[in-house]
Amino acid sequence: MADFLLEIGLEEVPARMIAGAEAELGKRVGDLLRRERLVGAEGKVATYSTPRRLAVLAEGVLAKQADTEEQLTGPSWKVAFKDGAPTAAAQAFAKKAGIAVADLKKVETPKGEYVGATVKRAGRTATEILAAELPKEVLAIYWAKNMYWRAGKPERFVRPVRWVVAMLDSSVVPLEIAGIAAGNASRGHRVLYGEKPVEIDVAKNYVEALRADGVVADVTERRQMIRKALDAATRTVAGARWREDAALLETVVHLTEWPTVVLGGFEPEYLELPEEVLVTVMRDHQKYFAVEDASGKLAPHFLAVLNTQADEEGAAIIRHGNARVLRARFKDARFFWDVDQKTPLAERVESLKHVTFQKELGSYAWKTEQNLAVANALATTLGGAEVAFDEAALFKAVELAKTDLTTELVKEFTELQGVIGGLYARAQGLGERVALAIYEQYTPASIEEEIPVSVEGQLLGLADRIQTIVAMFGIGNAPTGSKDPFALRRAANAIVKILAESGLPLTLGDLLNAPSPGDSPKAQVKEFFRERLHFYLKDVRGFAYDVVNAVLAANADDVRDAIARAEALTAVRGSDDFVAVSAAFKRIKNILRQAEEKGYQPAQPKLGQAALEAIDLWQRTKELAPQVDKLREQRAYGEALALIATLRPTVDTFFDKVMVLDPDEKVRGAHLALIDEVLRNFSGIADFSEIVTA
């Protein structure tokens, strides 16, 4: 067995695109090797990446496929041979199988005697397969943005391909990608070692060969290098620690090949600005880590991750240059903050008429009016519920929520939209509830983020998002495939998360009914939210796909109720009784579907002439249904499901003894009515037929 190495050398790839491409390349290579029978189940595929390369190292690759033997069946023996002589049919089959007519055999099948042939196929070499198939796999990698770089050539990739390494142990695999022939020469660190080739003597030495030329190809190792370097640099400041920032860490991991860290500082006077502003400038604009003191407050220092190894003098120059750039950014931020305070948020409402929300819908003034109407509808819905919130603060927050779009600070640092509004509201004495609601309006920005802590913030976020979704669907801007230019999926995910994790007694139906209906395709929006709830239950909460399908088939409106039903269903789905009942419900649905296709109609269940087992099931259903309904109203789903599971012996006996589709029309109609009644009475918690039972 051999090790196979593939490396694609590129111009610098945007950091945000690297991790996904690395994973996809690894999967494509692994799937190809398994599909072509070049690795066994134990075959290991490792992936590597830097801003200038994507690489895969596969262990245990066979030199060639194993030979195979396949049994083919051709025409019937009578057609293939007449009076013992082969016919044209026999000759054509032998030619197709690649054997002589004399080697054809007679085989017995359930349909009679047929012509058979044993075909032996020689396995292809790994080199032959990889050379033919890998280029197609590489060029099929998905990128958010592609480019052409060779005039008149069809291939597109994220960046131009500059070199290719493809090796089985020490032998080069003769493949070509985008006009670049594979070899055994990679490239080292562009700054530290220039563009000199790095020859790979054998595939398994790939990582060490690159390390010797200033490239750490292993992403995990690079991440650990950065963390240790951040720790070491921060220890030079007494009582300090660097502020954890997972997203920034991943960014700098994918921006570097040989990472090092320098510690810099800035004047303490800038700490008078809000931390959110300072951290955003450092993180989003300069890719610097913030430093905090033992109490968690921001310290006048920063950490920059470099893609080079600098001596003490060089580090000092870099530190000074970074500090100068950061100082200029902070000066701008302080200037914008001071200028913005001269115009209170309340005086900026009129200016929203000149800020476009969406060209077909209108300005942010229009958007604010719509959000106020939605917020009012939601507040009215909550009127009878025991939810404490300040209605006046909510409406004031909605009114001012978008005014920071007119501020100089948000124009310069768009990432701070909402945050700046909240900070300005606090600074201008508008009240903590108003300020916090504005500050939190865009959280959660991702499914991992926490929801707003204030009820006003939750309601503002819900009103803003649902209005946007309904309005966008109304003008035909629904997401399609992988395209979602208005981030409506993210908005819907946030809505589902807020409904799931807050104490708000609101349903998706309440939200959908809050905006002005207009021309919005309500059914389409409802299905869109069902998909988002499915995603939340399965991918975020981790429920099995069949449990999610079963729960949502019963009801997909109340998010927290769906979670409770999924939890209860998950708890009982493994019991023998529940598995049997689920299988029975699936059988009931199939029978009812078959009956409908044949035109059979359920009749009023008069079971006087029916089998005793049918009468037993009818009586047991009438006995259990009210109890299950009561438990369902109390949301005691675990108890309700346990009660439904007690149907098992009665249902088992019924299907063992009763022919549901009886030839007698009256009996058949009664049976159909009975099982339809069973299905309707016990499917309010979940559609048990969706549960996979085998």
VOGU-3710 file (C-alpha; in Angstrom, 3 decimals, decimal comma):
1> madflleigl> 0,000/0,000/0,000  1,069/3,577/-0,642  0,395/7,097/0,606  -1,195/9,490/-1,844  -0,547/13,237/-1,701  -2,410/15,933/-3,593  -1,602/19,607/-3,168  -3,180/22,451/-5,150  -1,054/25,614/-5,023  -2,943/28,886/-5,454
11> eevparmiag> -2,775/32,615/-5,227  -3,953/33,732/-1,750  -7,467/32,481/-1,029  -9,849/34,571/1,141  -9,676/33,248/4,696  -13,437/32,716/4,995  -13,466/30,253/2,083  -10,594/27,970/3,058  -12,042/25,676/5,730  -15,048/24,638/3,640
21> aeaelgkrvg> -12,924/24,004/0,558  -10,397/21,975/2,551  -13,164/19,754/3,936  -14,788/19,344/0,522  -11,515/18,397/-1,182  -10,857/15,804/1,511  -14,319/14,333/1,064  -14,057/14,264/-2,704  -10,683/12,509/-2,659  -11,817/10,062/0,025
31> dllrrerlvg> -15,042/9,258/-1,815  -13,136/8,736/-5,081  -10,664/6,337/-3,482  -13,440/4,330/-1,838  -15,631/4,372/-4,934  -12,781/3,029/-7,044  -11,894/0,399/-4,422  -8,429/1,835/-3,835  -8,768/2,063/-0,037  -10,507/-0,048/2,553
41> aegkvatyst> -12,757/1,083/5,354  -9,662/1,720/7,470  -8,187/4,116/4,916  -7,305/7,446/6,542  -7,581/10,788/4,743  -5,995/13,883/6,304  -6,465/17,413/4,977  -4,257/20,502/5,131  -4,550/24,114/4,052  -2,927/27,519/4,141
51> prrlavlaeg> -3,869/30,716/2,300  -1,861/29,396/-0,690  -2,690/25,699/-0,765  -5,218/22,922/-0,276  -3,834/19,443/0,336  -4,939/15,877/1,026  -2,809/12,972/2,282  -4,437/9,542/2,026  -2,889/6,491/3,661  -3,206/2,852/2,635
61> vlakqadtee> -3,885/3,374/-1,069  -3,695/0,224/-3,215  -1,436/0,225/-6,266  -4,339/-1,134/-8,318  -7,901/-2,254/-7,981  -8,554/-5,908/-7,251  -9,688/-7,932/-10,258  -13,430/-8,599/-10,260  -15,665/-11,364/-11,494  -19,211/-10,570/-12,585
71> qltgpswkva> -22,067/-12,885/-13,514  -24,114/-11,626/-16,481  -27,455/-12,952/-17,670  -28,437/-12,656/-21,322  -31,339/-13,819/-23,501  -33,285/-17,014/-22,890  -31,506/-20,214/-23,900  -34,161/-20,991/-26,512  -33,609/-17,640/-28,211  -29,814/-17,864/-28,016
81> fkdgaptaaa> -29,501/-21,400/-29,389  -31,569/-23,071/-32,132  -30,987/-26,774/-32,556  -27,789/-26,415/-30,558  -26,377/-23,694/-32,836  -25,773/-20,149/-31,532  -28,030/-17,481/-32,943  -27,253/-13,811/-33,544  -28,590/-13,113/-30,027  -25,990/-15,450/-28,501
91> qafakkagia> -23,183/-13,950/-30,560  -24,192/-10,379/-29,606  -24,310/-11,272/-25,906  -20,918/-13,000/-26,054  -19,405/-9,960/-27,755  -20,877/-7,652/-25,113  -19,469/-9,857/-22,358  -16,087/-10,046/-24,076  -15,915/-13,836/-24,179  -16,197/-16,580/-26,821
101> vadlkkvetp> -19,603/-18,056/-27,642  -18,265/-21,430/-26,519  -17,828/-20,039/-22,993  -21,508/-19,171/-22,609  -23,324/-21,226/-19,973  -26,899/-22,265/-19,294  -28,237/-20,822/-16,028  -31,470/-21,595/-14,218  -33,573/-18,603/-13,164  -37,102/-18,302/-11,734
111> kgeyvgatvk> -38,190/-17,405/-15,273  -36,564/-20,423/-16,877  -33,300/-21,260/-18,646  -31,170/-18,312/-19,744  -27,715/-17,698/-21,149  -25,088/-16,740/-18,573  -21,499/-15,557/-18,718  -18,735/-15,090/-16,169  -16,853/-11,899/-16,928  -13,494/-11,185/-15,362
121> ragrtateil> -12,421/-7,567/-15,238  -8,852/-6,580/-14,524  -8,484/-3,824/-11,963  -7,089/-0,470/-13,095  -4,011/1,046/-11,498  -4,336/3,818/-8,942  -2,173/6,048/-11,133  -4,502/5,594/-14,092  -7,636/6,288/-12,045  -6,266/9,300/-10,187
131> aaelpkevla> -4,874/10,896/-13,329  -8,236/10,578/-15,056  -10,642/11,427/-12,235  -8,957/13,807/-9,797  -8,835/16,919/-11,998  -12,615/16,777/-12,370  -13,064/16,444/-8,617  -10,780/19,392/-7,868  -12,417/21,721/-10,368  -15,870/20,768/-9,043
141> iywaknmywr> -15,182/22,229/-5,580  -17,828/24,807/-4,642  -16,666/28,389/-4,127  -18,884/31,335/-3,267  -17,006/33,265/-5,965  -15,104/31,837/-8,916  -12,890/33,384/-11,558  -11,506/32,675/-15,027  -7,797/33,334/-15,405  -6,802/31,591/-18,637
151> agkperfvrp> -8,122/33,234/-21,779  -10,369/30,919/-23,745  -10,250/28,149/-21,142  -13,384/26,818/-19,434  -12,148/26,124/-15,915  -13,086/28,424/-13,049  -11,634/28,427/-9,572  -11,449/30,735/-6,596  -7,916/31,833/-7,525  -5,433/30,880/-10,266
161> vrwvvamlds> -3,768/27,484/-9,837  0,029/27,959/-9,689  1,377/24,479/-8,953  0,167/20,923/-8,370  1,767/18,127/-6,381  0,407/14,595/-6,903  2,389/11,628/-5,595  1,950/7,969/-4,757  4,759/7,490/-2,263  7,738/8,828/-4,244
171> svvpleiagi> 6,209/8,538/-7,723  4,531/11,493/-9,451  0,988/10,857/-10,645  0,850/12,308/-14,194  -2,256/14,435/-13,904  -2,958/17,995/-15,022  -5,204/20,610/-13,444  -6,022/23,849/-15,243  -3,029/23,484/-17,520  -0,571/22,814/-14,656
181> aagnasrghr> 1,162/19,434/-14,766  1,641/17,736/-11,409  5,106/17,263/-9,988  6,760/16,781/-6,628  7,666/20,441/-6,003  5,619/22,580/-3,618  6,387/26,159/-2,526  7,607/27,428/0,836  6,821/30,638/2,707  6,743/33,476/0,197
191> vlygekpvei> 8,347/36,061/2,523  10,717/33,910/4,551  12,015/31,710/1,745  10,904/33,306/-1,497  9,435/31,252/-4,311  12,019/28,483/-4,337  10,572/25,005/-4,926  10,215/22,612/-1,984  10,775/19,106/-3,275  8,734/16,369/-1,599
201> dvaknyveal> 10,787/13,164/-1,610  7,928/10,939/-0,464  4,261/11,715/0,136  4,232/10,993/3,871  6,977/13,601/4,447  4,803/16,428/3,083  4,136/18,223/6,368  7,746/18,110/7,557  9,132/19,179/4,186  6,965/22,306/4,222
211> radgvvadvt> 7,745/23,050/7,856  11,439/23,221/6,957  10,574/26,026/4,527  8,398/28,068/6,842  4,948/26,588/6,217  2,824/24,914/8,896  0,310/23,065/6,743  -1,705/21,520/9,579  -4,528/23,895/10,553  -4,851/22,440/14,066
221> errqmirkal> -1,139/22,897/14,684  -1,273/26,475/13,400  -4,199/27,231/15,692  -2,264/25,914/18,686  0,806/27,927/17,670  -1,262/31,100/17,635  -2,885/30,415/20,990  0,476/29,720/22,629  1,990/32,839/21,051  -0,958/34,950/22,255
231> daatrtvaga> -0,512/33,533/25,758  3,228/34,187/25,742  2,890/37,769/24,505  0,125/38,583/26,993  2,155/37,287/29,951  4,502/40,238/29,499  1,716/42,495/30,851  1,023/41,908/34,551  -2,483/40,562/35,233  -3,524/40,726/31,577
241> rwredaalle> -5,152/38,119/29,335  -6,157/38,147/25,717  -9,868/38,252/25,025  -11,125/35,006/23,517  -12,556/35,487/20,034  -13,209/32,217/18,220  -14,182/33,836/14,906  -11,089/36,055/14,823  -8,868/33,108/15,749  -10,200/31,107/12,795
251> tvvhltewpt> -9,641/34,076/10,509  -5,984/34,542/11,444  -5,399/30,784/11,289  -6,404/30,937/7,633  -4,433/34,119/6,956  -1,076/32,683/7,990  1,417/29,981/7,108  3,983/30,668/9,835  2,185/32,659/12,557  3,858/34,779/15,209
261> vvlggfepey> 2,432/37,396/17,556  3,470/40,904/18,608  2,048/42,879/21,513  1,352/46,569/20,983  -0,212/49,368/22,964  -2,278/52,518/22,606  -2,974/55,568/24,734  -5,275/54,864/27,739  -7,308/57,956/26,869  -9,010/55,989/24,087
271> lelpeevlvt> -10,535/53,696/26,719  -13,087/56,465/27,249  -14,738/55,207/24,064  -17,156/52,263/24,488  -15,462/48,857/24,434  -17,702/47,771/21,562  -16,204/50,479/19,348  -12,610/49,767/20,346  -12,924/45,988/19,969  -14,657/46,314/16,594
281> vmrdhqkyfa> -11,895/48,554/15,282  -9,248/46,108/16,482  -11,006/42,918/15,428  -12,896/43,721/12,241  -10,631/46,343/10,720  -7,162/45,328/11,875  -7,545/41,634/12,838  -6,086/42,397/16,282  -6,987/40,620/19,502  -8,086/42,765/22,416
291> vedasgklap> -6,384/42,529/25,795  -8,222/42,793/29,110  -7,210/43,138/32,726  -7,963/40,724/35,564  -11,437/42,241/36,027  -12,341/41,759/32,357  -12,087/45,426/31,411  -10,307/46,433/28,225  -6,600/47,217/28,648  -4,637/49,651/26,423
301> hflavlntqa> -2,945/46,865/24,466  -3,521/44,779/21,358  -2,139/41,566/19,868  -1,373/41,281/16,160  -0,855/37,906/14,488  1,830/38,093/11,805  2,549/35,781/8,903  6,308/35,981/9,289  9,150/35,575/11,737  10,603/38,914/12,764
311> deegaaiirh> 13,712/39,621/14,879  13,527/42,038/17,800  14,224/45,080/15,643  11,761/44,003/12,969  9,074/43,260/15,583  9,538/46,744/17,022  9,020/48,321/13,607  5,899/46,207/12,999  4,566/47,018/16,477  5,051/50,729/15,915
321> gnarvlrarf> 3,376/50,623/12,495  0,362/48,681/13,781  -0,039/51,044/16,732  0,061/54,051/14,407  -2,691/52,619/12,196  -4,810/51,695/15,209  -4,369/55,122/16,768  -5,629/56,757/13,571  -8,688/54,504/13,604  -9,407/55,334/17,228
331> kdarffwdvd> -9,068/59,066/16,524  -11,626/58,733/13,746  -13,981/56,817/16,021  -13,709/59,416/18,786  -14,330/62,225/16,304  -17,411/60,482/14,883  -18,733/59,784/18,382  -18,463/63,456/19,344  -20,025/64,658/16,078  -22,930/62,204/16,324
341> qktplaerve> -23,866/63,350/19,823  -24,762/66,796/18,445  -27,850/65,302/16,792  -29,973/63,166/19,158  -31,532/59,962/17,841  -35,025/61,445/18,108  -34,056/64,184/15,641  -32,753/61,594/13,182  -36,121/59,896/12,576  -36,981/62,303/9,753
351> slkhvtfqke> -33,644/61,544/8,056  -34,668/57,905/7,625  -36,843/59,015/4,697  -33,617/59,470/2,744  -32,137/56,028/3,603  -33,324/53,250/1,298  -34,414/49,985/2,895  -35,260/48,222/-0,369  -35,880/49,972/-3,649  -39,224/48,243/-4,319
361> lgsyawkteq> -40,488/48,704/-0,772  -39,278/52,087/0,365  -37,111/53,889/2,876  -36,193/53,064/6,446  -38,892/55,519/7,485  -41,397/53,174/5,794  -39,690/50,210/7,420  -39,956/51,838/10,842  -43,684/52,495/10,376  -44,221/48,855/9,411
371> nlavanalat> -42,169/47,620/12,370  -44,240/49,783/14,722  -47,453/48,245/13,376  -46,067/44,725/13,841  -44,772/45,500/17,340  -48,182/46,877/18,263  -49,868/43,692/17,008  -47,467/41,501/18,998  -47,946/43,614/22,117  -51,717/43,257/21,731
381> tlggaevafd> -51,370/39,482/21,376  -49,389/39,417/24,612  -51,958/41,591/26,362  -53,599/38,709/28,178  -50,397/36,819/28,886  -48,319/37,069/32,030  -45,330/38,656/30,321  -43,865/41,750/31,915  -42,550/44,337/29,500  -42,595/48,102/29,069
391> eaalfkavel> -44,844/48,795/26,093  -43,854/52,468/25,852  -40,161/51,541/25,909  -40,765/48,932/23,197  -42,467/51,403/20,866  -39,803/54,049/21,484  -37,084/51,488/20,741  -38,812/50,465/17,506  -39,180/54,101/16,494  -35,463/54,825/17,026
401> aktdlttelv> -34,015/51,414/16,130  -32,799/52,361/12,645  -31,763/55,955/13,325  -28,118/55,032/13,905  -27,927/54,329/10,164  -27,640/58,087/9,759  -24,712/58,412/12,193  -21,130/58,889/11,093  -19,874/56,103/13,341  -22,143/53,477/11,751
411> keftelqgvi> -21,310/54,759/8,260  -17,636/54,131/9,099  -18,143/50,915/11,104  -21,216/49,242/9,636  -20,684/46,189/11,849  -21,847/48,300/14,803  -25,350/48,979/13,483  -27,783/48,627/16,370  -24,990/48,546/18,931  -24,223/52,212/18,301
421> gglyaraqgl> -27,916/53,065/18,480  -28,145/51,397/21,873  -25,021/53,152/23,159  -26,263/56,528/21,921  -29,692/55,938/23,479  -28,023/55,230/26,806  -25,725/58,256/26,512  -28,701/60,462/25,635  -30,711/59,352/28,667  -33,511/57,586/26,799
431> gervalaiye> -33,827/54,873/29,442  -32,125/51,532/29,911  -34,990/49,458/28,480  -35,024/51,521/25,280  -31,233/51,445/24,986  -30,954/47,707/25,620  -33,701/46,839/23,130  -32,016/48,865/20,369  -28,613/47,422/21,302  -29,916/43,819/21,107
441> qytpasieee> -32,132/44,116/18,035  -29,814/42,157/15,716  -29,070/39,335/18,146  -28,830/36,482/17,630  -26,835/37,116/14,473  -26,100/33,379/14,230  -27,683/30,218/15,580  -24,886/29,966/18,172  -25,452/33,441/19,657  -27,569/34,095/22,729
451> ipvsvegqll> -31,002/35,686/22,277  -31,726/39,197/23,639  -31,995/39,274/27,429  -34,802/41,862/27,497  -38,385/41,171/26,440  -38,395/44,508/24,601  -35,289/43,433/22,672  -36,878/40,094/21,837  -40,072/41,741/20,555  -38,159/44,364/18,561
461> gladriqtiv> -36,041/41,631/16,956  -39,105/39,538/16,127  -41,056/42,483/14,692  -38,158/43,683/12,545  -37,375/40,244/11,129  -40,899/39,019/10,450  -41,780/42,279/8,710  -38,706/41,954/6,491  -39,422/38,316/5,622  -43,094/38,874/4,799
471> amfgignapt> -42,321/41,993/2,754  -39,504/40,307/0,808  -41,626/37,258/0,005  -44,356/39,634/-1,115  -42,147/41,128/-3,853  -40,735/37,765/-4,938  -37,415/37,887/-3,087  -37,699/34,521/-1,346  -34,446/32,536/-0,955  -33,752/30,072/-3,772
481> gskdpfalrr> -31,305/27,179/-3,498  -28,056/28,412/-2,010  -28,920/32,037/-2,833  -30,252/34,211/-0,040  -29,065/37,771/-0,743  -31,283/39,307/1,933  -30,275/36,761/4,629  -33,889/35,726/5,174  -32,903/32,248/6,368  -30,700/33,787/9,049
491> aanaivkila> -33,582/36,085/10,063  -35,993/33,147/10,267  -33,476/31,088/12,243  -33,241/33,946/14,736  -37,038/34,104/15,036  -37,277/30,374/15,715  -34,456/30,579/18,259  -36,066/33,499/20,112  -39,436/31,721/20,236  -37,728/28,532/21,418
501> esglpltlgd> -35,532/30,024/24,106  -37,550/32,974/25,436  -40,612/32,932/27,638  -42,778/34,620/25,016  -46,086/32,738/24,509  -46,098/33,513/20,799  -46,475/31,099/17,906  -45,244/31,363/14,354  -48,864/31,971/13,390  -48,995/34,972/15,713
511> llnapspgds> -45,957/36,412/13,963  -47,216/35,707/10,456  -50,514/37,446/11,240  -48,832/40,540/12,699  -47,584/42,262/9,500  -50,022/43,804/7,064  -50,854/40,887/4,739  -50,645/42,853/1,488  -49,755/40,537/-1,361  -47,509/38,272/0,716
521> pkaqvkeffr> -47,809/34,572/-0,201  -48,675/33,421/3,314  -48,590/29,702/2,511  -45,091/30,059/1,079  -43,869/31,967/4,151  -45,453/29,363/6,426  -43,635/26,547/4,624  -40,410/28,561/4,803  -40,726/28,716/8,597  -41,541/25,027/8,765
531> erlhfylkdv> -38,194/24,345/7,037  -36,384/26,618/9,496  -38,054/24,905/12,462  -37,053/21,542/10,999  -33,459/22,809/10,802  -33,563/24,060/14,391  -34,965/20,816/15,814  -32,662/18,524/13,850  -29,383/20,424/13,440  -29,421/22,677/16,491
541> rgfaydvvna> -31,297/20,623/19,094  -30,108/17,287/17,711  -33,404/15,400/17,433  -33,508/12,449/15,010  -34,860/13,303/11,570  -37,832/10,928/11,852  -38,791/12,374/15,247  -38,702/15,864/13,731  -40,793/14,760/10,749  -43,326/13,095/13,050
551> vlaanaddvr> -43,651/16,123/15,321  -43,953/18,704/12,550  -46,479/16,579/10,652  -48,804/17,017/13,636  -48,178/20,742/14,187  -45,438/23,167/13,135  -46,780/26,395/14,636  -45,784/26,453/18,303  -41,991/26,212/18,537  -41,681/25,449/22,234
561> daiaraealt> -44,512/22,952/22,044  -42,763/21,215/19,127  -39,616/20,919/21,252  -41,586/19,435/24,144  -43,268/16,888/21,869  -39,932/15,971/20,276  -38,386/15,436/23,719  -41,258/13,203/24,803  -41,217/11,232/21,568  -37,445/10,744/21,783
571> avrgsddfva> -37,807/9,374/25,309  -40,308/6,626/24,335  -39,363/5,778/20,757  -37,083/2,913/21,789  -39,695/0,945/23,715  -41,014/-2,231/22,068  -44,648/-1,237/22,576  -44,157/2,185/20,998  -42,211/0,755/18,053  -45,051/-1,703/17,432
581> vsaafkrikn> -47,698/1,028/17,663  -45,689/3,234/15,276  -45,486/0,379/12,776  -49,240/-0,131/13,120  -49,919/3,554/12,419  -47,761/3,348/9,319  -49,759/0,324/8,242  -53,020/2,202/8,886  -51,924/5,112/6,682  -50,922/2,730/3,898
591> ilrqaeekgy> -54,252/0,890/4,059  -56,223/4,131/3,997  -54,196/5,324/1,006  -54,784/2,052/-0,851  -58,505/2,231/-0,052  -58,690/5,784/-1,396  -56,924/4,740/-4,597  -59,457/1,936/-5,061  -62,392/4,220/-4,332  -63,309/2,528/-1,045
601> qpaqpklgqa> -65,034/4,871/1,393  -65,118/4,681/5,199  -68,643/4,196/6,519  -70,092/5,232/9,841  -68,485/2,684/12,165  -71,411/0,339/12,871  -69,543/-2,692/14,085  -72,449/-4,991/14,897  -71,456/-7,425/12,154  -67,707/-6,810/12,466
611> aleaidlwqr> -65,149/-9,112/13,998  -64,763/-9,128/17,761  -61,218/-7,766/17,414  -62,526/-4,690/15,589  -65,062/-4,091/18,355  -62,273/-4,368/20,951  -60,155/-1,771/19,116  -63,154/0,549/18,826  -63,907/0,307/22,544  -60,259/0,733/23,524
621> tkelapqvdk> -59,991/3,821/21,305  -63,089/5,388/22,845  -61,675/4,648/26,292  -58,183/6,090/25,688  -58,900/9,044/23,389  -60,380/11,375/26,068  -57,509/10,566/28,443  -54,924/11,289/25,756  -56,691/14,548/24,826  -56,632/15,693/28,439
631> lreqraygea> -52,929/14,907/28,839  -52,211/16,656/25,545  -54,003/19,789/26,727  -51,830/19,691/29,849  -48,757/19,173/27,634  -48,025/15,996/29,573  -46,749/14,425/26,394  -44,664/11,705/28,024  -47,689/10,337/29,872  -49,855/10,649/26,763
641> laliatlrpt> -47,382/8,694/24,642  -47,047/6,008/27,300  -50,841/5,677/27,293  -50,960/5,420/23,496  -48,323/2,668/23,659  -50,762/0,532/25,690  -52,785/0,139/22,476  -50,217/-2,356/21,237  -51,883/-5,674/22,198  -55,282/-4,529/20,923
651> vdtffdkvmv> -53,821/-3,228/17,646  -51,687/-6,359/17,187  -54,687/-8,630/17,670  -56,773/-6,526/15,301  -54,301/-6,794/12,434  -53,657/-10,481/13,120  -57,331/-11,433/13,031  -59,103/-8,852/10,875  -59,088/-8,374/7,091  -59,504/-4,616/6,924
661> ldpdekvrga> -60,390/-4,520/3,212  -63,129/-7,099/3,645  -65,025/-8,089/0,469  -68,260/-7,083/2,235  -68,669/-3,358/1,503  -70,382/-2,558/4,819  -67,827/-4,400/6,918  -64,978/-2,914/4,914  -66,403/0,585/5,337  -66,732/0,066/9,085
671> hlalidevlr> -63,130/-1,155/9,311  -61,852/1,838/7,361  -63,831/4,222/9,541  -62,396/2,528/12,631  -58,725/2,783/11,684  -59,270/6,334/10,433  -60,714/7,167/13,856  -57,704/5,572/15,570  -55,325/7,597/13,400  -57,077/10,910/14,031
681> nfsgiadfse> -57,489/10,385/17,778  -53,860/9,578/18,468  -51,893/11,695/15,956  -52,224/15,057/17,695  -48,798/14,824/19,354  -46,960/13,371/16,380  -47,562/11,440/13,201  -46,233/8,103/14,456  -46,168/6,678/10,943  -43,106/8,877/10,308
691> ivta> -41,069/6,992/12,927  -38,544/4,588/11,401  -39,172/1,240/13,053  -36,723/-1,028/11,267
//
